[in-house]
Amino acid sequence: MKKVILNIEGMTCSACSNGLEKFLSKQDGIISVSVNLVMATALIEYDEKLTVKDLNRFVKEAGFKSLGEKKEKNNNANFVILIVFSILGIILMYISMGQMFNLPIPNILNMVQNPKIYAISLMLLSLLFIFYGFDIIKNGFKNIVHKMPNMDSLVGVGVIVNFVYSLWNTVQVFMGNTNLVHHLYFESSAIIILFVKVGRFIDKKNKDKAVDTIKNLVTITPKKGTILKDNKEIEVNINEIEKGDIVVSKPGEKIAVDGTIINGKTHTDESFITGESKPVSKSIGDNVIAGSVNYDGYIKYKAERIGKDSSISNIVTMVVEATNTKAPIARVADKISGYFVPTIFIISLVAFVLNLVLTTDINEAILALVSVLVVACPCALGLATPLAMVVAIGNCSKNGILVKSSEILEATNKIDTIVFDKTGTLTTGKMTIVDGVYSKENLKILKSLEKNSNHPLAKSIYNDEKDIFSVEEFKEEPGLGVKGKINGIQYFAGNYKYVEKMQVENKLKVEEEKIISKGESIVYLFNKKETLLIIGLADTIKKDVVKTVNELKKLDKKIFMLTGDNDKTAKIIAKQVGIENVISNVSPKQKLEKIKELNSNNNCAMVGDGINDSPSLKTATIGISVENGTDISADSSDVILLNENMSNILKLFKIGKNTIRIIKQNLFWALFYNICMIPLATGLFPISLNPMIASLAMTLSSLTVVLNSLRLLKK
């Protein structure tokens, strides 16, 4: 199975995105499709027998254009063209309506004195607008043919009906029926197109603000880097740097690729990933991230993750994929949108017939038909959810919070229970040995074993020691510890439960009680016969943990601590951070069972370090992993925190709450607007709308949804 994200051109409303999604889903070889209207992308999973070329062909058959077929038009050029046609629109309106307001009009353009020249002038000017909006009209009719009518279909049919009717009256004027000069509506067709173009230009400018955070991630990595070759510094393109190359970075330069420092020290700015503006100290053995800024040191580092494997590439992929997912609330809007356009066509025909019957005036009937088609705004309905989600996900990523799907963002509103792991989550996991009974030889054996483990305790014990033993047949025992052979002797390292399981004589039981009473975490080293060593490790609580826990309580969240550590240590840490519900002495399997119990109503979030808590993170409704900024590939969690600021958990829930509130406002407005405006456009009520006013109202409705969604940028 393969996965690709295609950029799509030509989508204007939810009917477009839904229609394309349905069309692609029906094609052989395509497994799943998710089309995002705001991002103008399609996330496609497909089997091996298809190629990207095939996918591009499918997109084209559906009536749209995929990446590679057409480059995005220059925005500046679009703006100039828009200004030109805005001026032409003013001229057209002046000619057509100036006489109504006794404005000075050249006699040659006077509708009474020279009706033929007047009619031809309006027709020629409106033809320019037809040409300007031909993409709208073409797309609209193409989608009708494909049985996927959209907003362009409504506008296109309305414009053409209006133009053809005016053209017919123009022919009648030339045949001598000059009274019909008062029933030319060329300007309506022109102004409808102009308003739609203006609206889309403004929409695009505002929507671009929403996706800027995401787009900017792509441009963070520098285009060039400096490598050492034959002891010479050589500047090369990024794509020429290979894994294992020694890369040089000077003060003020961006880090070219992910790697590990082998010489020198510096401070780097990783705020584009972590959201933290504070410079990070870096020295030999530390990781550096592509795109981060080297502040003040000359360093050499070994290239480790390049291209698609880099941290920034993974982040971009995750964020873009997240924007292409659909939350349950979006599916409701999509379902409504699917029936919207066909319903509008029916209403417009009914309005036409009723006006014709009641007034016997074809002009009134035509205007009602066109007004209904133009005033309806599926665009507002289609943008209500996806735009808000894109803004919210971009806002999350800007704060160092990676949300893997929009479903998760919506699910934050249902969470009432939050479960925290202890070590590496509430605490730094950077422990130090503060107590114990051990010899230098046994401590060396312990460090040698722990070197191969990713557990926070293991990393603290090993602490990058150089003088260690070689370990054979290493194996990790989840929830217990590790084992391996050193010089042919089998050793074990872990907690007291591991000692009990192996039925080893515990000669250090007294020391164990003393260490536990101090709230320290204990680790044993033992062989098949007896315990050889016991150490106590002290940990420190992460910044903002206490404040975050208190704020979550204020939001009526139930807070639990779930840890494999001993009961005494767990309760001491829990008391320090303000957590009353403590569950300790649990294995990974027991953790999982407890999460299942707490998550029986799909209302539980689990926060862990992403290393030892994978089953629990996957089982919870929302799994939140606390990761290092260089390791963002955790597939067990739904949300990844890229810095140690635990207040980001609070930000996540607040952004989720604000997002759903904005979406509900958008949906209410979109539905309220259409419910109010469509009846007025039918011409069956005392207050009615002409096509030009209708098109302006439609544009303003769409713009209202866009601007309301952009409020999330400030949340």
CORSULTA-V106256 format. One record per backbone hydrogen bond with DSSP energy under -1.0 kcal/mol. NH is the residue of the N-H (numbers start at 1). CO is the residue of the C=O. Records with the same first field share a line. If there is no record, write none. Layout:
# CORSULTA-V106256
NH: CO ; CO
This chain:
# CORSULTA-V106256
2: 46
4: 44
6: 42
8: 40
9: 65
17: 13
18: 14
19: 15
20: 16
21: 17
22: 18
23: 19
24: 20
25: 21
26: 22
27: 24
30: 27
31: 45
32: 45
34: 43
36: 41
40: 36
41: 36
42: 6
43: 34
44: 4
45: 32
46: 2
47: 29
50: 47
55: 51
56: 52
57: 53
58: 54
59: 55
60: 56
61: 57
62: 58
63: 60
64: 59
65: 9
67: 7
69: 66
78: 74
79: 75
80: 76
81: 77
82: 78
83: 79
84: 80
85: 81
86: 82
87: 83
88: 84
89: 85
90: 86
91: 87
92: 88
93: 89
94: 90
95: 91
96: 92
97: 93
98: 94
102: 99
103: 98
109: 106
110: 107
114: 110
118: 114
119: 115
120: 116
121: 117
122: 118
123: 119
124: 120
125: 121
126: 122
127: 123
128: 124
129: 125
130: 126
131: 127
132: 128
133: 129
134: 131
137: 133
138: 134
139: 135
140: 136
141: 137
142: 138
143: 139
144: 140
145: 141
146: 142
147: 144
148: 143
154: 150
155: 151
156: 152
157: 153
158: 154
159: 155
160: 156
161: 157
162: 158
163: 159
164: 160
165: 161
166: 162
167: 163
168: 164
169: 165
170: 166
171: 167
172: 168
173: 169
174: 170
175: 171
176: 173
177: 172
178: 176
180: 177
181: 178
182: 179
183: 180
189: 185
190: 186
191: 187
192: 188
193: 189
194: 190
195: 191
196: 192
197: 193
198: 194
199: 195
200: 196
201: 197
202: 198
203: 199
204: 200
205: 201
206: 202
207: 203
208: 204
210: 206
211: 207
215: 211
216: 212
218: 215
225: 236
227: 234
228: 246
229: 232
232: 229
234: 227
236: 225
238: 223
240: 237
241: 238
244: 303
245: 242
247: 301
248: 226
249: 299
252: 294
253: 250
255: 292
258: 305
259: 288
260: 302
261: 286
262: 300
263: 300
266: 282
268: 280
269: 293
273: 270
274: 270
275: 271
280: 268
282: 266
285: 261
286: 283
288: 259
291: 255
292: 289
293: 269
294: 253
295: 267
299: 249
300: 263
301: 247
302: 260
303: 245
304: 258
305: 258
309: 306
310: 307
314: 310
315: 311
316: 312
317: 313
318: 314
319: 315
320: 316
321: 317
322: 318
323: 319
325: 322
330: 327
331: 327
332: 328
333: 329
334: 330
335: 331
336: 332
337: 333
338: 334
343: 339
344: 340
345: 341
346: 342
347: 343
348: 344
349: 345
350: 346
351: 347
352: 348
353: 349
354: 350
355: 351
356: 352
357: 353
358: 354
359: 355
360: 356
365: 361
366: 362
367: 363
368: 364
369: 365
370: 366
371: 367
372: 368
373: 369
374: 370
375: 371
376: 372
381: 377
382: 378
383: 379
384: 380
387: 383
389: 385
390: 386
391: 387
392: 388
393: 389
394: 390
395: 391
396: 392
397: 393
398: 394
399: 395
400: 397
401: 396
402: 640
404: 638
409: 405
410: 406
411: 407
412: 408
413: 410
414: 411
416: 603
417: 603
418: 558
419: 605
420: 560
421: 607
425: 422
426: 422
427: 422
428: 540
431: 429
432: 538
434: 536
435: 536
437: 534
443: 439
444: 440
445: 441
446: 442
447: 443
448: 444
449: 445
450: 446
451: 447
452: 449
453: 450
459: 455
460: 456
461: 457
462: 458
463: 459
465: 462
468: 466
472: 485
475: 483
477: 481
480: 477
481: 477
482: 493
483: 475
484: 491
485: 472
486: 489
489: 486
491: 484
492: 526
493: 482
494: 524
495: 480
499: 495
500: 496
501: 497
502: 498
504: 499
505: 529
507: 505
512: 508
513: 509
514: 510
515: 511
516: 512
517: 513
519: 516
520: 515
521: 537
523: 535
524: 494
525: 533
526: 492
527: 530
531: 505
532: 525
533: 525
534: 437
535: 523
536: 435
537: 521
538: 432
542: 426
545: 542
548: 544
549: 545
550: 546
551: 547
552: 548
553: 549
554: 550
556: 553
557: 552
558: 416
560: 418
561: 581
562: 420
563: 583
570: 566
571: 567
572: 568
573: 569
574: 570
575: 571
576: 572
577: 573
578: 574
579: 574
583: 561
585: 565
586: 563
591: 587
592: 588
593: 589
594: 590
595: 591
596: 592
597: 593
598: 594
599: 595
600: 597
602: 599
605: 417
606: 622
607: 419
608: 624
617: 613
618: 614
619: 615
620: 616
621: 604
622: 604
624: 606
625: 639
626: 608
627: 641
631: 628
638: 623
639: 623
640: 402
641: 625
642: 400
646: 543 ; 644
648: 645
649: 646
651: 647
652: 648
653: 649
654: 650
655: 651
656: 652
657: 653
658: 654
659: 655
660: 656
661: 657
662: 658
663: 659
664: 660
665: 661
666: 662
667: 663
668: 664
669: 665
670: 666
671: 667
672: 668
673: 669
674: 670
675: 671
676: 672
677: 673
678: 674
680: 676
681: 677
683: 680
694: 690
695: 691
696: 692
697: 693
698: 694
699: 695
700: 696
701: 697
702: 698
703: 699
704: 700
705: 701
706: 702
707: 703
708: 704
709: 705
710: 706
712: 709
713: 710
714: 711
715: 712
